[in-house]
Amino acid sequence: MPKAVRFAEYGGIDVLNVVDVERPEPGARQVLVKVVAAGINPGEAAIRRGFLHDRFPATFPSGQGSDLAGIVEELGAGVTVFAVGDEVIGFTHSRASHAEYVIVEEDQLIRRPAGVPWEQAGALYVAGATAYAAVHAVKVERGETVVVSGAAGGVGSLVVQLALHAGATVIGLASEPNHAWLAGLGVIPVTYGEGVGDRVRTAAHGTVDAFIDTYGAPYIELALELGVPGERINTIIDFAGAAKHGTKAEGSAAAASADVLRELAELIADGALEIPIAHVYGLDEVREAFRELERRHTRGKIVLKP
């Protein structure tokens, strides 16, 4: 029997289990995908812990996972765009991709470009759509200066690249071990912590046009102290701060489409975007994978490969 990640109650990493499940059967306009790679994300850990119960309640036993890349195994009735054996990148809203097989709606899949490695393909959707939405939310323009917190993380590492691609000067807040990597991209790295405001002002030569927070408090407050207008501040995590200060809080939902996924995949294939892969784990190592993720010191993405 195929295997999938499940948890039967809210809790820490120890509630995650890999169990035998029935092989899913695709319905109309659905595709059964044999998963080759599936990224993991902080939002999945928050859901599992019950922190997002009011927004995204879990039904037990619950699966998890949105990101996926794999090979088409079976087609449901009416599917005409794909064929068995196609290599695809996609996403699911059913919390189901951390598994050997997953059912995906036909319009939530694209073909995998040959230049996109499997690990990057499987880690693309959540981080990519979130980064895409965040950059568009603050309307980054050529010649502007943008600050990004958590600049080396799963989302932040893509935000800085997309902002650079838009022609902005990008200041990335990150720990010192990530500075050389960021500088290699063309980002101006700045260490977070006490005095960060002064360091940003120096790096920006006094003017910051937009701020994208991928880490959480206290970065909305920092952005406001730097003189960034509320409508040009976006956070993907500090929803309470956004409500309090009237800033934006757009995430993956604002860019959840196959068209955006295709645009990002083509950037990777063309060498204009890279998803740094921090670590690859087997499906049965899902607890270890989330243990690393929840330390919040990972450069780029962590991926499961069933």
N, C-alpha and C positions, 0 to 999 in steps of 0.2 A: 504494500500500500504506500502511496506517496505520503510525504511528511510535510508538516506545516507548523509554524509557531502559534501557540495559543496561550492565553492566560485566563483564569477562571475567576479572578477577583482583582481589585485594585491593590497595588503594592509595589514593592521594590523589585529589583532584578530577579530575585528568587521566585517570583510568581510566573516567570517565563518558562515554558516547556516546549519541546519539540515532540509532536505526537503524530500517530498515524491517522490519516483522514481518507475519506472516500475520494476517488478521483473526480474532480468537478466536471460537469457536462455543460457545454455552452448552449445557451438559448439563442433565440433569434437575434441577429445582428451582434452576436458575441463571438469571441475568439478564445480558444484555450491555448495558453502560452506555457511552454516549458521554460521555467525561469533559469537564466544563466547568471544573472547578477541583479541584486536588489539593494539599493542604498538604505541606510537607517538614518533617522532624523530626530532632533530634540523634541519635536511635537509628539512623536510616538511615545517617548518616555514620559512626557507630561500627561498624555491620555492614560497610559498604563497606571500612573500614580494617582489618577483621579483628580489632578489639578485642573483639568478642563471639563469636568463633569457637566457643568452648567451649559457650556458651549457645544461640547462634543461627547455626549454620554456614551459609555460602552455597553454593549449587550453581551452577556457572558454565556458560554465561553467566547472570547473575542480573539480574532486574528489581528494582525497588524501589518503595516507596510503599504506605501503608495507607489514608490519608485519601482521600475522593473525594466529589464531588457531580456530578451530570450528568443525562442524559436517557435513559430506557429505549429501547434500539434494537431489541432482540430478546429473546424469551422462550424459555427452555428448556421441555422437557416438564414438565407438572404445575404450572407457576407460575400461581397464580390471584389473588394479592394485587395484582399490578401489571399495567399495560397499556403497550403501546408508546406512547411520548410522555410518560409520567409523569416528572415532575421528582423526583429522589431524592437523598438523602444516605446515605452508607454507609461501609463499610470492608471491607478484604480482608486475609486473613492470607497471601496468596500473593505478596507483594512485587511488586505489578503495577499500582498505580494511577497511576504516573508514565508515562502513555501516553495515546493518543487514545481507545482502547477498553479496557475491563477487564471481565472476568467476575466477577460477585459472587453469592455465595449469597443466595437469596431472603430468608433470615432475618437478613441483615446489611445490610438496606436499610430506610429509612423514606421516606415522602413528604416533600418539602421544603416546610415551611410558607411561605406567601407572604411573611412578614415577615423571612425569613432571607436576606440577600444571598448570592449565589453564592460569593464569596470566603470568607465566614465559614463557609458550609456545607461547602465543600471542605476547610477547615482544622479542622473540629470534632472528628473522632473521637479521634485520639491524644491531643492536648492536653486535650480535654474529659474523656475517660474517665480519663486520668491524674490530672487535677485532682480529679475527682469521687471517685476511689478514695482519694487522699491526704487529702482533707478528712474522708471517712468513717473512714479508718484511725485518725485521732487523736481521733475522736468529738467534734468541735467542738460546743459548746453555747452557747446565748444567754448573753451577759454575760461570757464568757470572753475572755482575751487570747491571740491567736495570732500568732506570728512566722512570716513567710514569706521565705526567701532566694530571690534571683532573681525578685523580685516583679513585674518588668515583662517577663519573658520569655514565651515561648509558653505554657508551663504555668503559671508563676507568676502571670501576669496573670489567669488564670481561677481559680486557687486563691484569690487575695485576694477576688475577687468572690463566689465560692461561700461563703467563710467569712463575709463580710459579710452575705450572704443568710441565713446561719444565725443571725445576730444577734451575732456576735463582734466585739470590737475587734481590728482587724488592724494589725500593724506590718509594713511591707514594707521589706526591705533591697534597695536599688537605688542606681544611680549618680544623681548630682544632676540630670542632664538629665531624668530620669523622675519627679522628685519632684512636680512640679506635676500631672502626669497622675494619679499615684497619689492625691494629696490630693483631686483632683476626684472620685475614686471614693468617698472617705471613709476611705482608708487613711492611717495615720500613717507617712510616709516617713522612713527612717533610712539614712544613708550607710554602706556597708560599709567594711572596712579597719580599720586600727589604732584601737583604742578602741571598736569596735562594741559590745562587751558593755556598757560603761558607758552608751553612748547608748541601747541597748535598755532597760536597767533604768530609765533616766530616763523614756523614752517610756511604759513599762509601769507606771510608779509602783511598781516593785519586784517585780511578780508576772507570770510568764509561764506560762500553762496548757498550751500545746501549741506545737510547732514543726514546720513543714513545709519541708523542704529540697528546692529544685528546681535547685540549682546544683552541689553536691558539696562535698568537703572544703574548709574545716574546720568545717562548720556543725553536724554532729552533736556535736562536742566543745563548740562554743559553746552549743548547747542544753542539754547536760548541765551546763555551768558556770552556766547561768542557773537551774538547779534543776528543769528539766523532766523528769518521769519518763520512762524509756526507752519505755514503752508508749504515750506520747503524743508521740513523735518519729517522723516518717516522712520518709524520703528516697526520691527517685525515681531517684537516680543513684549514690550512694555505697554500693554493695552491700558492699564490704569493711568500711567503717566500721559499717554496720548489723550485720554478722556479729560484728564485734569487740565492739561495745557492747550488743548485744541489742536494738536498736531495730527499728522496722518499716521495710519497704522495698516497700510496695505501689504498683504502677503501673497502667498501662492494663489489664493482664490481669484485674485484680480488678473491673473495671467494663466489660468488653468485651461489651456486649449492645445490641441494638436498642432495648430499653426505656430504658436510660440515654441513648443517643443521642437518642431522642425527647424525653426529659425536658429535656435540655440545649437542644435545638433550640427547644422551646416557651418556655424562658426567654429565648432570644434574640428570638424572635418577639414576646414580651410586653414587651421592653425591659428585662428584669431581668438580662441577661448580654450582654456584648459581647466579640467576639474582635477585638482590634486587629490590623489588617493592616499589616505593616511595608512590604511590597513585593510586587508581582506580576510574575512573569517568564513569558515564553513557554517552551514545552517545550524548544526548542532553546537556551535560556539556562540550562539546568539547572546547568552548572558555575558560572556567576555566582551563581545562587541559593544553592548550597551554600557558595560562598566567603563570601557575606554571613553565612549561618547560622553558619559555623564560627568567625567572629570573636567570637561570643557576646555581642554588644552590641545585639541586636535587640529592639525593643519589640514584643511580640506575635508574629504568625506571618508566614511567607513562603509564598507560594502560586505554584504553576505553573498556567498556563492554556494547554492545548494549542491 
